[in-house]
Amino acid sequence: MTTSEKTYCPQCGAEQNPEDRFCGDCGTAIEAPPQKEEVSSPVSNKAAITEPTTKPTQSKPKISKRLLRILVVILLPFIILLSYGVILENGDPGSVRALAISPDGSLLASGGSNGKVMVWQLPEMDLLFEIEPGQAIQKLIFDQKGGRLVVADSKTMAVYAISGNVAKKVLTIEDEGWLGLCLDGESLYGLNVHGELKIWNQKKNWSGTPRIDNLIETMEPITHYNLNVRHAAFSLDCRKLVVLSSSDRVNLYHVKEETLSGQKTLQAEGSLVEEPSRAGTPEAFAFSSDGKHLAILNDYYVSFWDYASKRRIKKTQLPYLPGDVPLVVDKDMKHAIVGWGNGTIEFLDMETGQPTATFYHGPAWYRMIKF
């Protein structure tokens, strides 16, 4: 091994070349300097383990809290307005315009000013299905068996066949302005705002689907002292009719059918013995399911009347002024069901006049938001 280090004579101290073995001045033998041995590290039998190398990741830009607050302040009003618009279009009924209860008391139909009809299962008030005629609902009525529902909006009148949770439209009549409706096994009755009682005959075509012939009878308009009709209600069998004129007088009529000709006639049966207007302006009527009793909604009262004697048998005071609202009574006449302008349906106890339950005429998700 060659080294660049200089050597010196141990005897005389003269400088020597690295390859010299004897001093050139004194002849003394010079020992070669000890060479350093290279020590090699022991090699392991196992393969060297190399640490995996990771590529440096680029950090994502962070949104500052201040920028986030600014975005929330800007977007929140738009989200609220959008949600409100969706609610108005799809959930909010505006006001409950019509109510109907099936003869057995198991179904309740409610119609809103947004053109939606909802059918509920009583007494739980579980929503079974919806019907969307598209126009503001004016009147609802079940037939005698509860298998058909008549829906009158601001333009047409339609009959729906109900089977379980499904309603199918089977009849349509292009007419409007109905105050009272009734559907029995053969005919459809309608009393309009002009006081005209119209009757359609119901038949079936070759496929078995019900249909309604053209108008077969139009009776003389019902007028009292040349005043228009304000409210009207039929009994379930379509034979009894109660009419309220704008003079607040409640008049009773009976629809009779001639034995030979089958012609239907309307006969007056007088008015209630005690005028309901003394307890406030009558706002709504509802027959009991058996047709023997009549419920009348006044300013602060719901009163029950015996139809045969035309006398009041019960009067219950309400905690507030109802106004012009739809009214029905349950099968046992223990509760009056009222629809309000704020979209709620309220069950009133007829002993105390106090509400026992309140429901919202709307889909389940919107009822959760509302309450």
C-alpha positions in Angstrom: 0.0 0.0 0.0 1.5 3.4 -1.0 1.4 6.3 1.4 2.3 9.9 1.0 3.6 10.2 4.5 7.4 11.1 4.9 9.7 9.0 7.1 12.8 9.9 9.1 15.8 8.0 10.2 15.5 6.9 13.8 19.3 7.3 14.3 20.3 10.6 12.7 16.8 12.1 11.9 17.5 12.5 8.2 14.5 12.7 6.0 14.0 9.5 3.9 11.8 8.5 1.0 8.9 6.2 1.8 10.5 3.4 -0.2 14.0 3.6 1.5 14.9 0.7 3.8 18.3 2.1 5.0 19.3 5.7 5.8 21.4 7.3 3.1 23.4 9.3 5.7 24.2 6.9 8.5 23.1 3.5 6.9 20.7 2.7 9.7 18.0 0.3 8.8 14.6 1.9 8.6 11.5 0.0 9.5 8.5 0.4 7.3 5.7 2.2 9.0 2.8 0.0 10.1 0.0 0.0 7.6 -3.5 0.4 8.8 -5.8 -2.5 8.1 -9.1 -1.7 6.6 -11.8 -3.1 8.8 -14.9 -4.1 6.9 -18.2 -4.2 8.5 -19.8 -7.7 8.8 -22.3 -8.4 6.1 -25.6 -9.7 7.3 -27.1 -12.7 5.6 -30.4 -11.0 5.6 -31.2 -8.6 2.9 -30.9 -5.0 3.9 -34.3 -3.4 4.8 -34.8 -0.2 3.0 -37.3 2.3 4.4 -40.1 3.1 1.9 -39.9 6.5 0.5 -43.1 8.6 0.4 -43.9 11.3 -2.0 -44.5 14.6 -0.4 -48.3 15.5 -0.5 -49.5 18.9 -1.4 -51.6 20.4 1.4 -55.1 21.5 0.5 -55.9 25.1 0.8 -57.8 25.8 4.0 -60.9 28.0 4.1 -60.7 30.6 6.7 -63.4 30.9 9.3 -64.1 34.4 8.2 -64.7 33.4 4.6 -67.0 30.6 5.8 -69.1 33.1 7.9 -69.4 35.4 4.8 -70.6 32.5 2.7 -73.2 31.5 5.3 -74.5 35.0 5.6 -74.9 35.3 1.8 -76.4 31.9 1.1 -78.7 31.5 4.2 -81.4 34.0 2.9 -81.6 32.2 -0.4 -81.9 28.8 1.2 -84.7 30.1 3.5 -86.6 31.7 0.5 -86.2 28.5 -1.5 -87.4 26.3 1.3 -90.4 28.6 1.9 -91.3 28.4 -1.8 -91.2 24.6 -1.8 -93.3 24.5 1.3 -95.9 26.9 -0.2 -96.0 24.8 -3.4 -95.9 21.3 -1.9 -96.9 21.4 1.7 -98.9 24.4 2.9 -102.6 24.1 2.2 -103.3 27.7 3.0 -106.6 26.9 4.6 -108.9 23.9 5.0 -111.9 24.5 2.7 -113.8 21.3 3.0 -114.3 18.2 5.3 -116.1 14.9 4.8 -116.4 11.9 7.1 -117.4 8.4 5.9 -120.7 6.9 7.2 -118.9 4.4 9.4 -116.6 7.1 10.8 -113.4 5.4 9.7 -112.3 7.9 7.1 -111.9 11.7 7.1 -111.3 13.7 3.9 -109.9 17.2 4.0 -109.5 19.6 1.1 -107.3 22.7 1.0 -107.1 25.9 -0.9 -104.0 24.6 -2.6 -106.0 22.0 -4.5 -105.1 18.9 -2.5 -107.4 16.4 -0.9 -106.1 14.2 1.9 -107.9 11.1 3.2 -107.1 10.1 6.8 -107.7 6.9 8.8 -109.7 7.6 12.0 -109.2 7.8 14.9 -105.4 7.8 14.5 -105.4 10.4 11.7 -103.0 8.3 9.7 -102.6 9.7 6.1 -103.8 7.0 3.6 -103.5 8.8 0.3 -103.7 12.2 -1.5 -105.7 13.5 -4.4 -104.6 16.5 -6.4 -107.4 18.0 -8.6 -105.2 21.1 -9.0 -107.8 23.7 -8.1 -109.0 25.1 -4.8 -111.3 22.6 -3.1 -114.9 23.7 -2.4 -116.8 20.6 -1.3 -116.2 17.0 -0.3 -118.7 14.2 0.4 -118.7 10.4 0.8 -121.4 8.3 -0.6 -123.7 6.1 1.6 -121.2 3.2 1.7 -118.0 5.2 2.0 -116.6 3.7 -1.1 -116.7 6.8 -3.3 -115.7 10.4 -2.6 -117.1 13.4 -4.5 -114.6 16.2 -4.9 -115.7 19.6 -6.2 -113.1 22.3 -7.0 -113.4 25.7 -8.5 -113.9 24.3 -12.0 -115.1 20.7 -12.0 -116.8 18.0 -9.9 -115.3 14.5 -9.9 -116.1 11.1 -8.3 -113.3 8.9 -7.0 -113.7 5.2 -6.2 -111.7 4.3 -3.1 -110.1 0.9 -2.6 -107.7 0.6 0.3 -105.1 3.3 -0.1 -105.9 4.0 -3.8 -108.4 6.5 -5.3 -109.4 6.2 -9.0 -111.3 8.9 -10.8 -114.4 7.4 -12.4 -116.6 10.4 -13.2 -116.1 14.1 -14.1 -118.6 16.9 -14.5 -117.7 20.3 -15.9 -119.6 22.5 -13.5 -118.8 24.7 -10.5 -120.1 26.7 -7.6 -121.4 23.9 -5.4 -122.6 24.5 -1.9 -124.2 21.1 -1.2 -123.5 17.6 -2.7 -124.8 14.1 -2.3 -124.2 10.8 -4.0 -126.5 7.8 -3.5 -126.6 4.5 -5.4 -128.2 6.0 -8.5 -127.9 9.8 -8.6 -125.7 12.7 -7.9 -127.2 15.8 -6.4 -125.7 19.2 -6.4 -127.0 22.6 -5.1 -125.1 25.5 -6.5 -124.6 29.1 -5.4 -127.6 30.2 -7.5 -130.0 28.0 -5.5 -130.4 25.5 -8.3 -130.7 21.8 -7.4 -129.3 19.7 -10.2 -129.6 15.9 -10.4 -127.6 13.5 -12.6 -128.5 9.9 -13.2 -125.7 7.4 -12.7 -125.4 4.3 -14.9 -122.7 1.9 -16.1 -121.4 1.5 -19.6 -120.6 -1.8 -21.3 -117.3 -2.2 -19.5 -118.9 -1.8 -16.1 -117.4 1.6 -15.4 -119.8 4.1 -13.8 -120.7 7.1 -15.8 -123.1 10.0 -15.4 -125.7 10.8 -18.1 -126.5 14.3 -19.0 -128.4 16.4 -16.6 -131.9 14.8 -16.2 -133.5 17.2 -13.8 -133.1 20.8 -12.8 -135.5 22.0 -10.2 -136.6 25.5 -9.6 -134.1 27.7 -7.8 -134.4 27.7 -4.0 -134.9 31.3 -3.0 -136.3 33.0 0.1 -137.4 36.5 -0.2 -135.3 36.7 -3.4 -132.1 36.1 -1.4 -129.3 33.8 -2.5 -128.3 30.6 -0.7 -125.2 30.8 1.6 -124.8 27.3 2.9 -126.4 23.9 2.3 -126.1 20.3 3.5 -127.6 17.0 2.5 -128.3 14.0 4.7 -126.4 10.8 3.8 -129.4 9.3 2.0 -129.8 12.5 -0.1 -133.4 12.9 1.0 -133.0 15.7 3.5 -131.6 19.2 2.6 -130.9 22.1 4.9 -130.4 25.5 3.3 -129.2 28.8 4.9 -130.2 31.9 3.0 -128.5 35.2 3.4 -131.2 36.3 5.8 -129.7 33.7 8.2 -132.9 31.6 8.1 -132.4 27.8 8.2 -135.0 26.0 6.0 -135.6 22.3 5.7 -136.5 20.4 2.5 -137.3 16.9 1.6 -136.4 15.3 -1.7 -139.2 13.0 -2.8 -139.4 10.6 -5.7 -142.7 10.0 -7.5 -143.7 6.3 -7.4 -144.9 6.0 -11.0 -142.8 8.5 -12.9 -139.7 8.5 -10.8 -139.6 12.2 -11.0 -138.0 13.9 -8.0 -139.6 16.8 -6.3 -138.4 19.2 -3.6 -140.9 19.9 -0.8 -140.4 22.5 1.9 -140.7 21.3 5.5 -140.5 24.6 7.3 -137.6 26.0 9.4 -136.0 25.3 12.7 -138.3 26.3 15.7 -135.6 28.4 17.4 -133.6 30.4 15.0 -129.9 29.6 15.3 -129.1 33.2 14.4 -130.0 34.2 17.9 -126.9 32.5 19.1 -124.9 34.1 16.3 -124.7 33.8 12.5 -124.8 30.2 11.3 -121.6 29.3 9.4 -121.8 25.6 8.7 -124.1 22.6 8.8 -123.5 18.9 9.2 -125.8 15.9 9.4 -125.2 13.0 11.7 -124.6 9.7 9.9 -128.1 8.4 10.6 -129.7 11.7 9.4 -131.7 12.2 12.6 -129.6 15.1 14.0 -128.2 18.3 12.6 -125.2 20.2 13.8 -124.9 23.9 13.3 -121.8 26.0 13.8 -122.6 29.6 15.0 -120.3 32.4 16.1 -119.4 30.9 19.4 -121.5 27.7 19.6 -122.0 24.3 18.1 -125.6 23.3 18.5 -127.3 19.9 17.8 -130.9 19.8 16.6 -133.4 17.0 16.3 -134.5 17.0 12.6 -138.0 15.5 13.2 -139.1 18.0 15.9 -136.9 20.8 14.6 -135.8 21.7 18.1 -132.4 22.2 19.6 -131.3 19.5 22.0 -127.8 20.6 22.9 -125.6 23.7 22.7 -121.8 23.8 23.4 -119.9 27.0 23.7 -116.6 27.3 21.9 -113.5 29.1 23.3 -113.1 31.3 20.2 -114.9 32.7 17.1 -114.8 30.1 14.3 -116.0 32.1 11.3 -116.9 30.6 8.0 -115.3 27.1 8.2 -116.1 23.5 7.2 -117.8 21.3 9.8 -118.5 17.6 10.3 -119.5 15.4 13.2 -118.2 11.9 14.1 -120.4 8.9 14.1 -121.2 9.0 17.9 -121.7 12.8 17.8 -119.2 13.2 20.6 -116.9 15.4 18.5 -117.3 18.1 16.0 -114.4 18.3 13.5 -113.6 21.8 12.2 -111.1 23.0 9.6 -109.4 26.3 10.1 -107.8 29.0 7.9 -104.4 28.3 9.3 -104.4 24.8 7.8 -105.3 22.9 11.0 -108.0 20.3 11.6 -109.4 20.4 15.2 -111.5 17.9 17.1 -113.8 19.6 19.6 -115.4 17.8 22.5 -119.1 18.3 22.4 -119.4 18.2 26.2 -116.9 20.9 27.0 -116.4 22.7 23.6 -112.6 22.4 24.1 -110.3 21.0 21.5 -109.1 17.4 22.2 -106.7 17.0 19.2 -105.2 19.2 16.5 -103.8 17.9 13.2 -102.3 19.7 10.2 -103.7 19.3 6.7 -100.3 18.6 5.0 -97.7 15.9 4.3 -95.9 14.3 7.3 -92.6 16.1 6.7 -94.3 19.5 6.7 -96.4 18.7 9.8 -93.1 18.0 11.6 -91.8 21.4 10.5 -95.1 23.2 11.3 -95.3 21.8 14.8 
